């Protein structure tokens, strides 16, 4: 029954996130701040329904608290490496590169919508609840299913090859993003930053149309691999143990 309630809550949160973005035509984060705010408010409501947590408790439970420094530095360094890939690739390929008009505003919107909102829904809410009583890998594997399913919509908005590769990236990212969430002390912020970089960087750059697909494919492959380096960070014994078991260490 609890599992049904968790997935019902996930569905409600995803509908708020997806439908608000669709209604506002927030494809590149144009209205991301509003979409993110609506999703966070909905998350507080759903968390109260599912776990009876008042706002202050819900904020910490959903991962809105301060992160640990190790995971933060990992995502900052990883993000710099990923972002540097674009100009390096374009320089090697001899491609002209520029940024979209208003890119800085779009970047904030993507961080709110694709970073904060998505990480709150899929890590702060879904993965955290699934992690109770389950090992990290089992919880992450279960959480991967809906995370991949919601990305099937890309086949309606992208070239088939890009959509297929993007789906593989979504599956791959589920596990390192969950690990970043745990190693940040159950905080969404490092993962939200990295998630926004992965999702948003390619949306903010402008290259010749005939070269975009190749650049996007290179970007997708690299972003599917680099985040896995998080598993090289030291971890606690608790990461391999189910949570919520009496007498066992918590955390991760």
N, C-alpha and C positions, 0 to 999 in steps of 0.2 A: 504493500500500500504506500509506503514511504517513497519507493522508487517511482511509482506512478505520479505521486505528488511532485517529485523533483522534475520529472520530464514534462508535466503539465506546466510547472513554473517556467521551465526553459522555453516551452512553446509560447507562452504569454510574453516573455521577455524578447524572444526573437521577433515576434510579430510587431511589438512596439518599435524595435530597432529597424527592422526591414521596411515596415509600412510607412514609418515616418520619413525614412530616407527616400523611399520611392515617391511619396506624396510631395516632398519638397524638391525632388530631382537632385538630391545631394549625391552625385556620382563621384565627384572628386573632392568631397568635403565642403562643398559650397555652403551648406547649412549644417555642417557637422557639429557645431557647438549646441545647436538646438536638439539635434538627434541624440547627441550624447547626454544632454541634460534630461531629456524625456526617458531615456533608457535607465539612467541612474535612479530617477524617481520611481520608475516601475520596479527596479530591482529592490529598493527598500520595501515597497509594498509586498512584493512576492516573498521576500525573505521573512517578513512578519507573518505572512500566511503559512509558510512552510515550517518555519522554526520559531515563531513567536519572538523574534528579536526586535527590540525597540531600536530607533534610529542610531543611537551611539554604538550599540552592540552590532547592528547590521553593517555599519560603516567598516568596522574592523573585520567582521566576518567576510564581507564582500571583497576584501583586499584593498581598501582605500587608505589603510594606514601606511606609515613610513616603511620603506624597504630596507633590507640589510645591504651593506655596502658591496659585498662580493658580487652579488647578482647585478647590482647597479653598474659597477665598473665593467662587468662582462658585456652588458647590453650596449653601453656607451662605446666601448672599443669595437665590438662587433658591428655596430651601426656605422661607425666611421669607415671600417673596412668595406662594408657593403656599398655605402654611398660613393666611396672612392672608385669603385668598380666602373661606374658609368662614365666619368670623364676619361679614365684610363682606356676603356674599351673604345670609346669614340675617337680618342687620339690615335690608337693603333689602327683602327679601321678607316681613319681619315674622314670621319663624319662630323658635320657641323652640329653643335649642341647648344641649346638654349633652354631657359626655363619659361614656363607658362606665365602669362600676365597674372599678377596677383598671387604668385606662388606662395608667398609667406602666409597669406590669409588661408589659402587652401591647405597649407601644411598644418596650421592650427586645427582646422576642421577635420582633417584626416586623423590627427592625433586623438581628437575627441570622439570621432565616430568609429574609425577602424581600429583605434588603439584602446582608449579607455572603455568605450561602450562594449566592444566585442570581448575584451579581456574580462570585464565585469561579468558578462553573461556566461562565457564559456569556461573561464578559470575561476573567477571569484564566486560564482554561483554553482555551475554544473560540476566542475571537477572537484571543488572543495567538498560538496555534499557526497559525491561518489567516493571520495577518498576515505570517508568515515567507514571503518570496518573492512577496507580493502587495501591491498598493496598499491604502491605507486603505479606500477605497470598495468595492473588490472584496471584501476580507476581511469588511467589515461587512455587505455584501449577502448573502454566503454564510452568515454567522453569523445573519442575520435569519431564515432559513428554519426552523431548529429552534426558535428563540426564539418564533416565531409558532405553530408547530405545537403546542408544549406548552401554549399558551394556549387551544387549541381546547376543552379540558376545561371552560372557563368556560360553554359552552353547556349543560352538564349542571347547573350550580350557580347560574346567574344568569338574570334575565329576558333574553329574546332580544335586545332592543334594547341592553341594557347589555353583554351578551356580545359583540355585533357591534362596538359602539364600542370596547370594551376590547381587542378583537383588533386594531383599527386603531391604538390607542394603543401596543400591544406592538410592532407593526411600526415605528411612528414613533420609539419610544424606542430601538430598537436602535442607530441611528446616533449620536445625541448621547451615549448612555451609552458607546459605544465611543470616541468622541472625548474624553470626560471621562477615561476610562481612560488614553488615550495622553498627554493633556495633564497628567495627574497624575503622569507618569513611570512608566506601567505599574503604577499602584497602584489597587486597587479601592475604597479608603476613601471618597473623595468621591462616586463613583458609587453606592456602597452606601448612603450617607446619603440621597442624593436619591431613589434607588430605593425605599427604605423609606418616605420621606415620601409619595411618589406612591402607593405601594401601600397604606400603612397609615393615612394621615390619615382617609380616608373610612370606614375600618373602626372608628375610635375615636370618631366623633361620633354623637350621637343626635338625630334630628329626627323630626317626625311621619311616620308610615309613608307617608301619601299624598303627602308632599313629597320623600321620599328619592330616588326615581328621577330627578326633575328636577335635584336637587342633584348627584347622582352623574354625570349627563350633562354638566352644566356643569364639574364637576371633571375629568372625563375629557378633555374638549375642551381645557381650559386646560393640563392636564399633558402633553398631546401636543404642545403648541406651545412652551411656555416653555423646556424643556431645549435646544431648537435654538439658543438664544442663545449656547450654548457655542462655536458656530462664528464668533462675533464676536471671540473671544479671539485674540490673536496666535498663530500657529503657525509651526513650523519647516518648512523646505523638505522635510525627511525625511518629513513626514506624507503627501505625495503620492507617495512612492517606495516600492517594495517593500522589505521588510526582508530582511536576510540576504545582500544582494548585496555582494561584495567591492568596496571602493573607494568605497562610497557612505555618506553620513552616516546614522546610525541615530538613532532617537528620535522625538519627535513630541509 
